[in-house]
């Protein structure tokens, strides 16, 4: 006879645990799906949010898109 898994109630979980739980709940989800995508830091009272260097998805136009080319003229 196997023992039931221990589940932590939602109000006992930290926000990081809730995030991990939500991002890995899908049938084909992997641990990589729960990897951090942003870095938050505080400098002189200002909060800075950066996209993590290893984030698989980044905001803005992707590589090969004309908008991503720094030499592309936006008027073209």
Backbone atoms as SQL, in Angstrom:
CREATE TABLE atoms (id INTEGER PRIMARY KEY, chain TEXT, resi INTEGER, resn TEXT, atom TEXT, x REAL, y REAL, z REAL);
INSERT INTO atoms VALUES
  (1, 'A', 1, 'UNK', 'N', 0.841, -1.166, 0.000),
  (2, 'A', 1, 'UNK', 'CA', 0.000, 0.000, 0.000),
  (3, 'A', 1, 'UNK', 'C', 0.890, 1.235, 0.000),
  (4, 'A', 2, 'UNK', 'N', 0.625, 2.164, -0.932),
  (5, 'A', 2, 'UNK', 'CA', 1.456, 3.359, -1.012),
  (6, 'A', 2, 'UNK', 'C', 0.867, 4.476, -0.151),
  (7, 'A', 3, 'UNK', 'N', 1.758, 5.373, 0.252),
  (8, 'A', 3, 'UNK', 'CA', 1.299, 6.497, 1.066),
  (9, 'A', 3, 'UNK', 'C', 0.906, 7.647, 0.160),
  (10, 'A', 4, 'UNK', 'N', -0.099, 8.408, 0.527),
  (11, 'A', 4, 'UNK', 'CA', -0.505, 9.538, -0.316),
  (12, 'A', 4, 'UNK', 'C', 0.569, 10.621, -0.308),
  (13, 'A', 5, 'UNK', 'N', 0.656, 11.358, -1.424),
  (14, 'A', 5, 'UNK', 'CA', 1.634, 12.439, -1.520),
  (15, 'A', 5, 'UNK', 'C', 1.243, 13.557, -0.567),
  (16, 'A', 6, 'UNK', 'N', 2.253, 14.209, -0.029),
  (17, 'A', 6, 'UNK', 'CA', 2.008, 15.359, 0.832),
  (18, 'A', 6, 'UNK', 'C', 1.787, 16.581, -0.048),
  (19, 'A', 7, 'UNK', 'N', 0.682, 17.273, 0.107),
  (20, 'A', 7, 'UNK', 'CA', 0.399, 18.500, -0.632),
  (21, 'A', 7, 'UNK', 'C', 0.323, 19.644, 0.352),
  (22, 'A', 8, 'UNK', 'N', 0.940, 20.741, -0.007),
  (23, 'A', 8, 'UNK', 'CA', 0.906, 21.936, 0.822),
  (24, 'A', 8, 'UNK', 'C', -0.272, 22.776, 0.367),
  (25, 'A', 9, 'UNK', 'N', -1.048, 23.277, 1.315),
  (26, 'A', 9, 'UNK', 'CA', -2.176, 24.112, 0.915),
  (27, 'A', 9, 'UNK', 'C', -1.652, 25.414, 0.318),
  (28, 'A', 10, 'UNK', 'N', -2.466, 26.024, -0.548),
  (29, 'A', 10, 'UNK', 'CA', -2.054, 27.227, -1.274),
  (30, 'A', 10, 'UNK', 'C', -1.664, 28.357, -0.340),
  (31, 'A', 11, 'UNK', 'N', -2.315, 28.486, 0.815),
  (32, 'A', 11, 'UNK', 'CA', -1.980, 29.585, 1.715),
  (33, 'A', 11, 'UNK', 'C', -0.687, 29.329, 2.485),
  (34, 'A', 12, 'UNK', 'N', -0.129, 28.124, 2.425),
  (35, 'A', 12, 'UNK', 'CA', 1.146, 27.837, 3.081),
  (36, 'A', 12, 'UNK', 'C', 2.313, 27.922, 2.099),
  (37, 'A', 13, 'UNK', 'N', 2.022, 28.108, 0.803),
  (38, 'A', 13, 'UNK', 'CA', 3.068, 28.160, -0.217),
  (39, 'A', 13, 'UNK', 'C', 3.560, 29.593, -0.395),
  (40, 'A', 14, 'UNK', 'N', 4.844, 29.732, -0.675),
  (41, 'A', 14, 'UNK', 'CA', 5.390, 31.048, -0.985),
  (42, 'A', 14, 'UNK', 'C', 4.972, 31.406, -2.417),
  (43, 'A', 15, 'UNK', 'N', 5.137, 32.656, -2.804),
  (44, 'A', 15, 'UNK', 'CA', 4.766, 33.045, -4.167),
  (45, 'A', 15, 'UNK', 'C', 5.644, 32.316, -5.190),
  (46, 'A', 16, 'UNK', 'N', 6.905, 32.065, -4.847),
  (47, 'A', 16, 'UNK', 'CA', 7.787, 31.321, -5.758),
  (48, 'A', 16, 'UNK', 'C', 7.295, 29.877, -5.922),
  (49, 'A', 17, 'UNK', 'N', 6.830, 29.264, -4.844),
  (50, 'A', 17, 'UNK', 'CA', 6.309, 27.899, -4.922),
  (51, 'A', 17, 'UNK', 'C', 5.013, 27.858, -5.731),
  (52, 'A', 18, 'UNK', 'N', 4.152, 28.860, -5.536),
  (53, 'A', 18, 'UNK', 'CA', 2.904, 28.921, -6.302),
  (54, 'A', 18, 'UNK', 'C', 3.204, 29.081, -7.789),
  (55, 'A', 19, 'UNK', 'N', 4.181, 29.954, -8.119),
  (56, 'A', 19, 'UNK', 'CA', 4.561, 30.178, -9.512),
  (57, 'A', 19, 'UNK', 'C', 5.075, 28.886, -10.136),
  (58, 'A', 20, 'UNK', 'N', 5.961, 28.194, -9.433),
  (59, 'A', 20, 'UNK', 'CA', 6.517, 26.937, -9.924),
  (60, 'A', 20, 'UNK', 'C', 5.407, 25.912, -10.131),
  (61, 'A', 21, 'UNK', 'N', 4.510, 25.813, -9.166),
  (62, 'A', 21, 'UNK', 'CA', 3.406, 24.859, -9.235),
  (63, 'A', 21, 'UNK', 'C', 2.526, 25.143, -10.448),
  (64, 'A', 22, 'UNK', 'N', 2.211, 26.407, -10.672),
  (65, 'A', 22, 'UNK', 'CA', 1.350, 26.780, -11.789),
  (66, 'A', 22, 'UNK', 'C', 2.033, 26.519, -13.130),
  (67, 'A', 23, 'UNK', 'N', 3.316, 26.846, -13.240),
  (68, 'A', 23, 'UNK', 'CA', 4.020, 26.707, -14.515),
  (69, 'A', 23, 'UNK', 'C', 4.391, 25.265, -14.848),
  (70, 'A', 24, 'UNK', 'N', 4.352, 24.380, -13.889),
  (71, 'A', 24, 'UNK', 'CA', 4.674, 22.971, -14.164),
  (72, 'A', 24, 'UNK', 'C', 3.435, 22.074, -14.101),
  (73, 'A', 25, 'UNK', 'N', 2.246, 22.664, -14.019),
  (74, 'A', 25, 'UNK', 'CA', 1.020, 21.873, -13.888),
  (75, 'A', 25, 'UNK', 'C', 0.525, 21.290, -15.211),
  (76, 'A', 26, 'UNK', 'N', 0.896, 21.855, -16.337),
  (77, 'A', 26, 'UNK', 'CA', 0.435, 21.365, -17.635),
  (78, 'A', 26, 'UNK', 'C', 0.986, 19.971, -17.897),
  (79, 'A', 27, 'UNK', 'N', 0.276, 19.160, -18.674),
  (80, 'A', 27, 'UNK', 'CA', 0.721, 17.774, -18.914),
  (81, 'A', 27, 'UNK', 'C', 2.134, 17.639, -19.480),
  (82, 'A', 28, 'UNK', 'N', 2.538, 18.502, -20.396),
  (83, 'A', 28, 'UNK', 'CA', 3.866, 18.381, -21.006),
  (84, 'A', 28, 'UNK', 'C', 4.873, 19.372, -20.438),
  (85, 'A', 29, 'UNK', 'N', 4.581, 19.981, -19.297),
  (86, 'A', 29, 'UNK', 'CA', 5.461, 20.985, -18.700),
  (87, 'A', 29, 'UNK', 'C', 6.744, 20.344, -18.176),
  (88, 'A', 30, 'UNK', 'N', 7.820, 21.124, -18.199),
  (89, 'A', 30, 'UNK', 'CA', 9.097, 20.678, -17.665),
  (90, 'A', 30, 'UNK', 'C', 9.582, 21.681, -16.631),
  (91, 'A', 31, 'UNK', 'N', 10.638, 21.351, -15.934),
  (92, 'A', 31, 'UNK', 'CA', 11.226, 22.270, -14.956),
  (93, 'A', 31, 'UNK', 'C', 11.689, 23.566, -15.631),
  (94, 'A', 32, 'UNK', 'N', 12.119, 23.468, -16.892),
  (95, 'A', 32, 'UNK', 'CA', 12.579, 24.654, -17.617),
  (96, 'A', 32, 'UNK', 'C', 11.459, 25.678, -17.775),
  (97, 'A', 33, 'UNK', 'N', 10.211, 25.217, -17.817),
  (98, 'A', 33, 'UNK', 'CA', 9.082, 26.136, -17.933),
  (99, 'A', 33, 'UNK', 'C', 8.971, 27.050, -16.717),
  (100, 'A', 34, 'UNK', 'N', 9.478, 26.615, -15.584),
  (101, 'A', 34, 'UNK', 'CA', 9.390, 27.400, -14.352),
  (102, 'A', 34, 'UNK', 'C', 10.648, 28.216, -14.080),
  (103, 'A', 35, 'UNK', 'N', 11.587, 28.188, -15.009),
  (104, 'A', 35, 'UNK', 'CA', 12.833, 28.951, -14.819),
  (105, 'A', 35, 'UNK', 'C', 12.533, 30.445, -14.782),
  (106, 'A', 36, 'UNK', 'N', 13.248, 31.199, -13.947),
  (107, 'A', 36, 'UNK', 'CA', 13.016, 32.644, -13.888),
  (108, 'A', 36, 'UNK', 'C', 13.269, 33.306, -15.238),
  (109, 'A', 37, 'UNK', 'N', 12.426, 34.284, -15.576),
  (110, 'A', 37, 'UNK', 'CA', 12.563, 34.982, -16.848),
  (111, 'A', 37, 'UNK', 'C', 12.953, 36.441, -16.671),
  (112, 'A', 38, 'UNK', 'N', 12.888, 36.934, -15.437),
  (113, 'A', 38, 'UNK', 'CA', 13.257, 38.321, -15.170),
  (114, 'A', 38, 'UNK', 'C', 14.174, 38.388, -13.961),
  (115, 'A', 39, 'UNK', 'N', 14.901, 39.496, -13.866),
  (116, 'A', 39, 'UNK', 'CA', 15.746, 39.772, -12.704),
  (117, 'A', 39, 'UNK', 'C', 15.308, 41.126, -12.154),
  (118, 'A', 40, 'UNK', 'N', 15.012, 41.190, -10.870),
  (119, 'A', 40, 'UNK', 'CA', 14.574, 42.424, -10.227),
  (120, 'A', 40, 'UNK', 'C', 15.671, 42.872, -9.278),
  (121, 'A', 41, 'UNK', 'N', 16.048, 44.149, -9.399),
  (122, 'A', 41, 'UNK', 'CA', 17.066, 44.696, -8.503),
  (123, 'A', 41, 'UNK', 'C', 16.641, 46.094, -8.085),
  (124, 'A', 42, 'UNK', 'N', 17.211, 46.564, -6.988),
  (125, 'A', 42, 'UNK', 'CA', 16.898, 47.891, -6.481),
  (126, 'A', 42, 'UNK', 'C', 18.189, 48.707, -6.428),
  (127, 'A', 43, 'UNK', 'N', 18.147, 49.915, -6.977),
  (128, 'A', 43, 'UNK', 'CA', 19.302, 50.809, -7.021),
  (129, 'A', 43, 'UNK', 'C', 18.863, 52.206, -6.610),
  (130, 'A', 44, 'UNK', 'N', 19.398, 52.697, -5.513),
  (131, 'A', 44, 'UNK', 'CA', 19.086, 54.044, -5.030),
  (132, 'A', 44, 'UNK', 'C', 17.583, 54.293, -4.925),
  (133, 'A', 45, 'UNK', 'N', 16.851, 53.317, -4.455),
  (134, 'A', 45, 'UNK', 'CA', 15.405, 53.464, -4.279),
  (135, 'A', 45, 'UNK', 'C', 14.587, 53.206, -5.536),
  (136, 'A', 46, 'UNK', 'N', 15.240, 52.915, -6.652),
  (137, 'A', 46, 'UNK', 'CA', 14.539, 52.621, -7.903),
  (138, 'A', 46, 'UNK', 'C', 14.560, 51.118, -8.152),
  (139, 'A', 47, 'UNK', 'N', 13.430, 50.570, -8.551),
  (140, 'A', 47, 'UNK', 'CA', 13.348, 49.151, -8.866),
  (141, 'A', 47, 'UNK', 'C', 13.606, 48.974, -10.351),
  (142, 'A', 48, 'UNK', 'N', 14.520, 48.069, -10.688),
  (143, 'A', 48, 'UNK', 'CA', 14.857, 47.790, -12.083),
  (144, 'A', 48, 'UNK', 'C', 14.456, 46.350, -12.388),
  (145, 'A', 49, 'UNK', 'N', 13.763, 46.162, -13.502),
  (146, 'A', 49, 'UNK', 'CA', 13.347, 44.832, -13.943),
  (147, 'A', 49, 'UNK', 'C', 13.990, 44.583, -15.299),
  (148, 'A', 50, 'UNK', 'N', 14.809, 43.532, -15.385),
  (149, 'A', 50, 'UNK', 'CA', 15.486, 43.166, -16.630),
  (150, 'A', 50, 'UNK', 'C', 15.075, 41.766, -17.043),
  (151, 'A', 51, 'UNK', 'N', 15.053, 41.536, -18.347),
  (152, 'A', 51, 'UNK', 'CA', 14.829, 40.187, -18.854),
  (153, 'A', 51, 'UNK', 'C', 16.086, 39.390, -18.559),
  (154, 'A', 52, 'UNK', 'N', 15.930, 38.208, -17.991),
  (155, 'A', 52, 'UNK', 'CA', 17.080, 37.363, -17.653),
  (156, 'A', 52, 'UNK', 'C', 17.832, 36.982, -18.931),
  (157, 'A', 53, 'UNK', 'N', 19.168, 37.001, -18.890),
  (158, 'A', 53, 'UNK', 'CA', 19.949, 36.671, -20.091),
  (159, 'A', 53, 'UNK', 'C', 19.628, 35.294, -20.663),
  (160, 'A', 54, 'UNK', 'N', 19.272, 34.339, -19.801),
  (161, 'A', 54, 'UNK', 'CA', 18.993, 32.987, -20.280),
  (162, 'A', 54, 'UNK', 'C', 17.512, 32.739, -20.564),
  (163, 'A', 55, 'UNK', 'N', 16.682, 33.795, -20.528),
  (164, 'A', 55, 'UNK', 'CA', 15.250, 33.650, -20.799),
  (165, 'A', 55, 'UNK', 'C', 15.039, 33.187, -22.240),
  (166, 'A', 56, 'UNK', 'N', 14.270, 32.119, -22.439),
  (167, 'A', 56, 'UNK', 'CA', 14.074, 31.599, -23.793),
  (168, 'A', 56, 'UNK', 'C', 13.187, 32.494, -24.660),
  (169, 'A', 57, 'UNK', 'N', 12.359, 33.297, -24.050),
  (170, 'A', 57, 'UNK', 'CA', 11.466, 34.186, -24.785),
  (171, 'A', 57, 'UNK', 'C', 11.746, 35.604, -24.336),
  (172, 'A', 58, 'UNK', 'N', 11.893, 36.511, -25.298),
  (173, 'A', 58, 'UNK', 'CA', 12.220, 37.896, -24.987),
  (174, 'A', 58, 'UNK', 'C', 11.194, 38.816, -25.635),
  (175, 'A', 59, 'UNK', 'N', 10.960, 39.975, -25.032),
  (176, 'A', 59, 'UNK', 'CA', 10.020, 40.919, -25.633),
  (177, 'A', 59, 'UNK', 'C', 10.602, 41.567, -26.884),
  (178, 'A', 60, 'UNK', 'N', 9.738, 42.074, -27.721),
  (179, 'A', 60, 'UNK', 'CA', 10.182, 42.782, -28.914),
  (180, 'A', 60, 'UNK', 'C', 10.291, 41.872, -30.119),
  (181, 'A', 61, 'UNK', 'N', 10.701, 42.445, -31.257),
  (182, 'A', 61, 'UNK', 'CA', 10.813, 41.658, -32.487),
  (183, 'A', 61, 'UNK', 'C', 11.931, 40.622, -32.371),
  (184, 'A', 62, 'UNK', 'N', 11.714, 39.487, -32.978),
  (185, 'A', 62, 'UNK', 'CA', 12.694, 38.413, -32.908),
  (186, 'A', 62, 'UNK', 'C', 13.803, 38.570, -33.928),
  (187, 'A', 63, 'UNK', 'N', 14.847, 37.755, -33.816),
  (188, 'A', 63, 'UNK', 'CA', 15.955, 37.801, -34.763),
  (189, 'A', 63, 'UNK', 'C', 15.449, 37.589, -36.185),
  (190, 'A', 64, 'UNK', 'N', 15.995, 38.360, -37.111),
  (191, 'A', 64, 'UNK', 'CA', 15.595, 38.223, -38.510),
  (192, 'A', 64, 'UNK', 'C', 14.422, 39.103, -38.895),
  (193, 'A', 65, 'UNK', 'N', 13.761, 39.707, -37.913),
  (194, 'A', 65, 'UNK', 'CA', 12.654, 40.609, -38.205),
  (195, 'A', 65, 'UNK', 'C', 13.233, 41.969, -38.567),
  (196, 'A', 66, 'UNK', 'N', 12.670, 42.648, -39.558),
  (197, 'A', 66, 'UNK', 'CA', 13.211, 43.955, -39.959),
  (198, 'A', 66, 'UNK', 'C', 13.279, 44.944, -38.788),
  (199, 'A', 67, 'UNK', 'N', 12.311, 44.880, -37.875),
  (200, 'A', 67, 'UNK', 'CA', 12.296, 45.781, -36.736),
  (201, 'A', 67, 'UNK', 'C', 13.481, 45.539, -35.799),
  (202, 'A', 68, 'UNK', 'N', 14.045, 44.339, -35.818),
  (203, 'A', 68, 'UNK', 'CA', 15.161, 43.989, -34.936),
  (204, 'A', 68, 'UNK', 'C', 16.485, 44.509, -35.472),
  (205, 'A', 69, 'UNK', 'N', 16.539, 44.817, -36.751),
  (206, 'A', 69, 'UNK', 'CA', 17.768, 45.310, -37.370),
  (207, 'A', 69, 'UNK', 'C', 17.962, 46.762, -36.978),
  (208, 'A', 70, 'UNK', 'N', 19.027, 47.070, -36.258),
  (209, 'A', 70, 'UNK', 'CA', 19.259, 48.424, -35.761),
  (210, 'A', 70, 'UNK', 'C', 19.495, 49.414, -36.900),
  (211, 'A', 71, 'UNK', 'N', 19.857, 48.941, -38.079),
  (212, 'A', 71, 'UNK', 'CA', 20.102, 49.830, -39.203),
  (213, 'A', 71, 'UNK', 'C', 18.853, 50.018, -40.074),
  (214, 'A', 72, 'UNK', 'N', 17.776, 49.307, -39.762),
  (215, 'A', 72, 'UNK', 'CA', 16.548, 49.418, -40.557),
  (216, 'A', 72, 'UNK', 'C', 15.902, 50.777, -40.330),
  (217, 'A', 73, 'UNK', 'N', 15.456, 51.406, -41.392),
  (218, 'A', 73, 'UNK', 'CA', 14.790, 52.700, -41.310),
  (219, 'A', 73, 'UNK', 'C', 13.322, 52.462, -40.989),
  (220, 'A', 74, 'UNK', 'N', 12.810, 52.977, -39.859),
  (221, 'A', 74, 'UNK', 'CA', 11.416, 52.735, -39.482),
  (222, 'A', 74, 'UNK', 'C', 10.427, 53.338, -40.477),
  (223, 'A', 75, 'UNK', 'N', 10.871, 54.245, -41.350),
  (224, 'A', 75, 'UNK', 'CA', 9.989, 54.865, -42.336),
  (225, 'A', 75, 'UNK', 'C', 9.817, 54.003, -43.579),
  (226, 'A', 76, 'UNK', 'N', 10.649, 52.955, -43.760),
  (227, 'A', 76, 'UNK', 'CA', 10.565, 52.089, -44.953),
  (228, 'A', 76, 'UNK', 'C', 9.348, 51.216, -44.907);
